[in-house]
Every structure is written in C-alpha cells, then in structure tokens.
Amino acid sequence: MSEHSIYTPGNAVEKWLDDRLPVVRFAKEHLMDFPTPKNLNYWWTFGAILVMCLGVQIVTGIILAMHYAPNVGLAFDSVEHIRRDVNGGRIIQATHAVGASMFFVALYIHMFRGLFYGSYKAPREILWILGVLIFILTMATAFMGYILPWGQMSFWGATVISNIFSAIPLVGENIKQLVLGGFAVGNPTLNRFFSLHYLLPFIIAAVVALHIWALHVPGNNNPVGVEVKDSRDTVPFHPYYTMKDLFAMVLFMIPFAWFVFFAPDILGHPDNYIMANSQVTPAHIVPEWYLLPFYTILRAIDFNVLFIDSKLGGVIAMAGSMIVLLILPWLDTSKVRSGSFRPMFKWFYALFVLNFLGLAYLGAQPAEGIYTMLAKVCTAYYFIYFLVILPVLSRIETPKPLPTSISESVLGKSKA
C-alpha cells in the first residue's frame, strides 16, 4: 500500500493477510487513523447518518422485494399482503417508507451544510459533483419507489412525470415510450420501475464509495474553511468522530422510530391508499414532499419563450436547477469558504433556504391564483442566487478576517 504507512501487523495472521489483501491496513489508515480536523461540529455527522440510512433502505428493500409482485393486477394487494400477513412486514414496510423521507431529511441537511460552509470549493469540486450525482440518483430511485404501491398517486404521478420526456424535441416521444414500455402507463412501466428501483441503490452505494474516496484525497472541510496546517489541527477519526457519529445516529433514530411505530403513514398521500384507477383522476396530483421544490420549478414555467413552449421550458428549468448545482464550484469564486466569515453571503443564504422551503410548500398547492405567481418568484430567486448573487458577492464582498489555523479557532473559542 502506502510507502509512508505507519501500520504494523500485530501478529502472523495479520502479516499474512497484509501481504495478500491489506484490508486491515486500509481500514486502519483510511477509517480509524484518518487525520480529521478537530473542529468539526454535529452538522458533519449527517454523512455517516446517510450511510446508515442507505444501508437500512437496501436491507429493507431486499426483504420487501421477496414479497412484492410487480404486476398492475397484484401490486397494490401485494403491499397490503406485506403489511398484514408477512411476519414483521408492517414494521419492515413502514421502515422502508419512512426511511425514504428520513433519508431526504438527512440529505438536504448535508447539502445545505455544504452550501453554507463552501464544501464545493477547490480542491473538493469532484467531491461536490459526486454528491450532486448521488442526490439526483436518489431522487430518481425515490420516485420509482413511489410508483410501486400502485395507488392513485403512484399511477398519476408516473403519468405526469413521464410526459416530461415527450417535451424533448425530436426524440422525446420515443424516450417516453421506451420508459413506459408502451404508449401509456401500464404493466411494462411497473416492471421497468421495479427493476430500476431495485438496481439504483447499489449504483448509489458505488457512487457513495467514490464520494468517500474523493473526500479522503483533500480531507474534510471544516467550519472555518481553513486547510489543515499540521498535526495539531487534526485528531484521528477513531475514536473521536466514530463516537460522535454514533451518538448522532442514535439521536436521529429517535424521530425515525417514532414515525415508524406511531405514525408510519403520515408522510404519505392519502390517495395512494386507493388502488390505481386510470378512469378517476385525483383532484390534485403531487409527488412526495422531498420532490416538491423541483416539481414547483417544473410547473412554474407556464408561458412560452420564443420557440420554446411552456412544457419544454419547464423541463429545461428543472434540468437547469440540477445543472447549477453541478457547476456551483465555478460560480462562487470567493476565496473564503465558510459562510461564517461572509456577512453579506449569510443574508442571501438565509433567504435561499426560506425560498427553497417556499418552493416545497408551493409544490403541494394547486397551480392557480397567487400560488402560480409565488412559484415564479421563488423559481427566479433559485436561479438568481446561483447565477447572479454568488458570482457578484465573490467580487464585491469583504469577508471577516480568518483564523490562521484550525487550532487557533478552537483555542480562541475555549478562551472566550
């Protein structure tokens, strides 16, 4: 492995294994003894929480797949069979359903922490891009999972979202038919979505491994945004941050368990407990709460722009909302990473958080009246924040003085 490794096998078995497959050395150097900034706060524990959530989703998903029937005539009843007849099925299904929401709670916190503390800036651009790819893959996986119960929202959500593809010029209709397996949502659609829903979590796990690898090259960012200068700025990951992560996981599992045991259905839509019926359209079609901000952006474009009609414009806007996240490292060129030292940035960031919550709220409302205008305003600010405000702030903002090292920032706090 590394020429500069300090690991020494403790016995003959470890030495034999180390010469052939140095997994113990890898774990020791990259997990246990990995030098980590000593000032990481609890916002940094959500990475470990997300790994835990992904594991929970994969394990419960595999068990559910053993009993689920991906057929339009059987899917709805098979979910009820899992909940009512399978040993432990009610808890497993509730854990999987609630786990999706809790996964996104942790994912959004993790992303907004990165946005505030500048974790996307050099030399961590690849780390950020991989994180955004995980976010996109997770949304796709969650949407496909939303279709599987084959309730009213499942069927009509698939119908509405699949129509997005038909807006793409020239090839849109062909892509739509490929995704649906025909001209309309039906049994081939359910089979495709079930297959992809089962496959994508393993792809996500692979990208997560790359994400962690990319993290270990430059090392962790930290709340002050100052790079590690020497060993005084760091502590070993174990036991300091393993214990901190485990404590945070326990705290996170408290609301998780409450929803699973006391309110497993509260995060779902009531209409999805009605079997899918292509002849009855729900009064208001909405996706799950964690997709609502981007659903609002999709719906906000209800006007034509030159040769681009409103349908295509909505698709471009929704795709653009992901693209700006991918190119964010090159939009915000401020030399200061942490928002703690950027007084003007703090205000615009706080407004962005409120705006994002507004997008989520508006996505659950009917596209009429004042909601339509507010959706346009919130969508506009979403793009203005990334494309205008951050580049301009990078040039005009005067940040506060930075500490010379991580140790100085920690010692300064302790003296205060």
C-alpha positions in Angstrom: 0.0 0.0 0.0 1.4 3.4 1.0 5.2 3.9 1.3 4.6 6.2 4.3 2.3 3.8 6.2 2.7 3.6 9.9 0.6 0.4 10.2 2.4 -2.6 11.5 0.7 -6.0 11.5 0.1 -7.2 15.1 0.5 -10.9 14.5 1.4 -13.5 11.9 -2.1 -13.8 10.6 -2.4 -10.0 10.1 1.0 -10.0 8.3 0.0 -12.9 6.1 -3.3 -11.1 5.2 -1.5 -7.8 4.8 0.9 -9.2 2.2 -2.0 -10.5 0.1 -5.1 -8.3 0.8 -4.3 -5.4 3.0 -7.8 -4.7 4.2 -6.8 -4.2 7.8 -4.2 -1.6 6.7 -6.8 0.1 4.6 -9.3 0.3 7.5 -6.6 1.5 9.9 -5.2 4.2 7.7 -8.4 5.4 6.0 -11.1 4.9 8.6 -9.5 4.7 12.1 -6.4 6.8 12.0 -7.5 9.2 9.2 -6.5 12.7 10.3 -9.7 14.8 10.7 -10.0 18.5 11.5 -10.6 18.8 15.3 -13.3 21.5 14.9 -16.0 19.5 13.0 -19.4 20.2 14.5 -22.6 18.0 14.5 -23.6 19.2 11.0 -20.7 16.9 9.8 -22.3 13.8 11.3 -25.0 13.7 8.6 -22.6 12.0 6.2 -22.5 8.9 8.5 -26.2 9.2 9.1 -26.8 9.0 5.3 -24.6 5.9 5.0 -26.7 4.3 7.8 -30.0 5.3 6.0 -28.8 3.9 2.7 -28.0 0.6 4.5 -31.4 0.5 6.1 -33.1 1.2 2.7 -31.1 -1.5 0.9 -31.8 -4.2 3.6 -35.5 -3.5 4.0 -35.9 -3.1 0.2 -34.4 -6.5 -0.5 -36.8 -8.1 2.1 -39.8 -6.3 0.6 -38.8 -7.4 -3.0 -39.1 -11.0 -1.8 -42.9 -10.5 -1.3 -43.8 -7.7 -3.8 -45.5 -8.6 -7.1 -44.6 -6.1 -9.9 -47.9 -6.6 -11.8 -50.7 -4.0 -12.1 -53.2 -6.6 -11.0 -51.3 -7.7 -8.0 -49.0 -4.9 -6.8 -51.5 -3.0 -4.6 -52.7 -6.2 -2.9 -49.1 -7.5 -2.5 -48.3 -4.3 -0.5 -51.3 -5.0 1.7 -50.2 -8.6 2.0 -46.8 -7.5 3.2 -48.4 -5.1 5.8 -51.0 -7.6 7.1 -49.7 -11.2 6.6 -45.9 -11.3 6.3 -44.1 -11.8 9.7 -42.7 -8.4 10.7 -43.9 -7.0 7.3 -45.7 -4.0 8.8 -42.5 -2.8 10.5 -40.3 -3.6 7.5 -42.6 -1.8 5.1 -43.0 1.2 7.4 -39.2 1.4 8.0 -38.7 1.5 4.2 -41.4 4.1 3.6 -40.4 6.3 6.5 -36.7 5.7 5.7 -37.1 7.4 2.3 -38.3 10.6 4.0 -35.7 10.4 6.7 -33.0 9.8 4.1 -34.0 13.0 2.3 -34.1 15.0 5.6 -30.5 14.0 6.2 -29.6 14.5 2.6 -31.0 18.1 2.5 -29.2 19.0 5.7 -26.0 17.5 4.4 -26.3 19.5 1.2 -27.2 22.8 2.8 -24.3 22.4 5.3 -22.0 22.1 2.3 -23.6 25.1 0.6 -23.0 27.3 3.7 -19.5 26.1 4.6 -18.3 26.1 1.0 -17.5 22.4 0.8 -17.8 22.6 -3.0 -14.8 24.8 -3.4 -11.3 23.8 -4.6 -9.9 21.2 -4.1 -13.2 19.5 -3.4 -15.0 20.1 -6.7 -15.2 16.4 -7.7 -16.4 15.5 -4.2 -19.3 18.0 -4.6 -20.2 16.8 -8.1 -20.3 13.2 -6.9 -22.6 14.3 -4.1 -24.9 16.0 -6.5 -25.0 12.9 -8.7 -25.9 10.9 -5.5 -28.7 13.4 -4.9 -30.1 13.0 -8.5 -29.9 9.2 -8.4 -31.6 9.2 -5.0 -34.5 11.3 -6.3 -34.9 9.0 -9.3 -34.8 6.0 -7.0 -37.4 7.5 -4.6 -39.7 8.5 -7.5 -39.7 5.0 -8.9 -40.3 3.6 -5.4 -43.3 5.9 -5.1 -44.8 4.2 -8.2 -44.5 0.6 -6.8 -47.5 0.6 -4.3 -49.7 1.2 -7.4 -52.1 3.6 -5.7 -53.7 6.6 -7.3 -50.8 8.9 -6.7 -48.4 6.2 -8.0 -50.3 5.9 -11.3 -51.0 9.5 -11.9 -47.6 10.6 -10.7 -46.0 8.3 -13.3 -48.3 9.6 -15.9 -47.5 13.3 -15.3 -43.7 12.8 -14.9 -43.4 10.5 -17.9 -45.0 13.3 -20.0 -41.8 15.3 -19.3 -39.9 13.2 -21.8 -42.4 13.9 -24.6 -41.5 17.6 -24.3 -38.0 16.9 -25.6 -37.8 17.8 -29.3 -37.4 15.0 -31.9 -36.7 12.1 -29.6 -39.0 12.9 -26.7 -41.9 10.6 -27.7 -39.5 7.7 -28.4 -37.9 8.1 -25.0 -41.3 8.3 -23.3 -42.4 5.0 -25.0 -39.1 3.4 -24.0 -39.5 4.4 -20.4 -43.2 3.4 -20.2 -42.9 0.3 -22.3 -45.8 1.4 -24.4 -48.0 4.4 -25.2 -49.3 4.8 -21.6 -48.5 3.8 -18.0 -49.2 0.1 -17.6 -47.7 -3.3 -16.6 -44.4 -2.8 -18.6 -44.0 0.6 -16.8 -44.3 -1.0 -13.4 -41.8 -3.8 -14.3 -39.3 -1.3 -15.6 -39.6 0.9 -12.5 -39.4 -2.0 -10.1 -36.2 -3.3 -11.8 -34.6 0.2 -11.8 -35.7 0.8 -8.2 -34.0 -2.4 -7.1 -30.8 -1.7 -9.1 -30.2 2.0 -8.5 -29.5 1.8 -4.7 -26.5 -0.4 -5.5 -25.3 2.2 -8.0 -25.8 4.8 -5.4 -23.7 2.8 -2.9 -20.9 2.6 -5.6 -21.0 6.4 -6.1 -21.0 6.9 -2.3 -17.8 4.8 -2.2 -16.3 7.2 -4.8 -17.7 10.2 -2.8 -15.8 8.9 0.3 -12.7 8.2 -1.7 -12.8 11.8 -3.1 -13.2 13.1 0.4 -10.1 11.3 1.6 -7.9 12.9 -1.1 -8.1 16.5 0.1 -9.5 15.7 3.5 -12.6 17.2 5.3 -13.6 20.8 5.0 -14.4 22.4 8.4 -16.5 25.2 9.9 -13.8 27.8 9.5 -12.8 26.7 6.0 -9.1 26.8 6.7 -7.0 24.0 5.4 -5.1 21.7 7.8 -1.6 23.1 8.5 -0.1 20.4 10.7 -0.9 17.6 13.1 -2.1 20.0 15.8 -5.1 20.8 13.6 -6.3 17.2 13.5 -7.4 14.2 15.6 -7.8 10.6 14.5 -11.2 9.7 13.1 -11.5 6.9 15.7 -12.5 7.2 18.4 -13.3 10.9 18.3 -15.6 11.1 15.3 -16.8 7.5 15.4 -18.3 8.1 18.8 -19.7 11.5 17.7 -21.3 9.9 14.6 -22.7 7.0 16.6 -24.2 9.4 19.1 -25.8 11.5 16.3 -27.2 8.3 14.7 -28.9 7.4 18.0 -30.4 10.8 18.2 -31.5 10.6 14.5 -33.1 7.2 15.1 -35.4 8.7 17.8 -37.7 10.6 15.4 -37.2 7.9 12.8 -38.5 5.2 15.2 -41.4 7.5 16.3 -42.7 7.8 12.7 -42.2 4.0 12.1 -44.0 2.9 15.3 -46.6 5.7 15.8 -47.2 7.4 12.5 -45.9 5.3 9.6 -48.5 6.6 7.1 -48.5 10.3 8.0 -45.7 11.2 5.5 -47.6 9.6 2.6 -50.5 10.9 0.5 -54.0 9.6 1.4 -54.9 9.0 -2.2 -52.1 6.5 -2.5 -54.0 4.1 -0.2 -56.6 3.9 -3.0 -55.9 1.4 -5.8 -54.8 2.9 -9.1 -57.7 3.7 -11.4 -57.0 5.2 -14.9 -60.6 6.4 -15.1 -60.5 8.6 -12.0 -58.1 11.5 -11.8 -57.2 12.8 -8.3 -58.2 16.5 -7.7 -54.5 17.4 -7.2 -51.6 15.3 -8.3 -48.4 15.8 -6.1 -45.2 13.8 -5.7 -43.6 13.0 -2.3 -42.6 16.0 -0.2 -38.9 15.7 -1.0 -39.5 16.2 -4.7 -41.8 19.2 -4.3 -39.3 22.0 -4.7 -38.3 20.7 -8.2 -41.9 19.9 -9.1 -42.7 23.6 -8.4 -39.9 24.7 -10.7 -41.2 22.4 -13.4 -44.7 23.9 -13.1 -43.6 27.5 -12.7 -42.8 27.8 -16.4 -46.4 28.1 -17.8 -45.5 30.6 -20.6 -43.8 30.3 -24.0 -40.4 31.8 -24.6 -39.7 32.4 -28.3 -39.8 29.0 -30.0 -39.7 27.1 -26.6 -43.2 26.2 -25.4 -44.1 26.1 -21.7 -43.8 22.3 -21.4 -40.3 22.2 -22.8 -39.5 25.4 -20.8 -40.5 23.6 -17.5 -38.3 20.6 -18.4 -35.3 22.9 -19.1 -35.9 24.8 -15.9 -36.0 21.6 -13.8 -32.9 20.2 -15.5 -31.2 23.6 -15.1 -31.9 23.5 -11.3 -29.7 20.4 -11.2 -27.0 21.8 -13.6 -26.4 24.9 -11.5 -25.6 22.6 -8.5 -23.1 20.7 -10.6 -21.3 23.9 -11.8 -21.6 25.7 -8.4 -17.8 25.4 -7.7 -17.1 27.6 -10.7 -20.0 30.1 -9.9 -18.9 31.0 -6.4 -15.3 32.1 -6.8 -14.9 33.7 -3.3 -11.5 32.8 -1.7 -13.3 32.4 1.6 -15.1 29.0 2.0 -17.1 29.3 5.2 -20.2 31.4 5.3 -19.4 32.3 8.9 -16.9 34.9 7.7 -19.1 36.3 4.8 -21.6 38.8 6.3 -23.4 39.6 3.1 -23.5 35.9 2.0 -25.3 34.9 5.2 -28.3 37.0 4.4 -28.7 35.8 0.9 -28.1 32.2 2.0 -30.8 32.5 4.7 -33.2 33.9 2.1 -32.3 31.0 -0.2 -33.1 28.4 2.5 -36.5 30.1 3.1 -37.0 30.3 -0.7 -36.4 26.6 -1.0 -38.9 25.8 1.7 -41.3 28.1 -0.1 -40.8 26.0 -3.3 -41.6 22.9 -1.3 -44.8 24.4 0.1 -45.9 25.7 -3.3 -45.4 22.3 -4.9 -48.1 20.9 -2.7 -50.6 23.6 -3.6 -52.8 23.8 -6.7 -51.3 25.6 -9.7 -53.7 28.5 -9.6 -54.1 32.1 -8.3 -51.4 33.6 -6.1 -49.6 30.2 -5.9 -48.7 30.5 -9.6 -47.1 33.9 -9.2 -45.3 32.9 -6.0 -43.9 29.8 -7.8 -42.4 32.1 -10.5 -40.9 34.4 -7.9 -39.3 31.5 -5.9 -38.1 29.8 -9.1 -36.5 33.1 -10.2 -34.7 33.6 -6.9 -33.4 30.0 -7.0 -31.6 30.7 -10.3 -30.6 34.3 -9.4 -28.9 33.0 -6.2 -26.6 30.7 -8.1 -26.1 32.6 -11.4 -26.1 36.2 -10.2 -25.8 36.7 -6.4 -22.9 34.2 -5.7 -20.7 35.4 -8.6 -21.3 39.1 -7.7 -20.7 38.5 -4.0 -17.4 36.8 -4.8 -16.2 40.1 -6.3 -17.7 42.8 -4.0 -18.0 41.2 -0.5 -15.4 42.0 2.1 -15.1 38.9 4.4 -14.1 38.9 8.1 -10.5 38.0 9.0 -9.9 34.3 9.0 -8.0 32.4 11.8 -4.5 31.4 10.8 -5.2 27.8 11.6 -7.8 25.4 12.9 -6.1 25.2 16.2 -6.3 28.9 16.7 -10.0 28.9 16.0 -10.5 26.1 18.6 -8.3 27.7 21.2 -9.8 31.1 20.7 -13.3 29.7 21.4 -12.1 27.9 24.6 -10.5 31.2 25.9 -13.7 33.1 25.2 
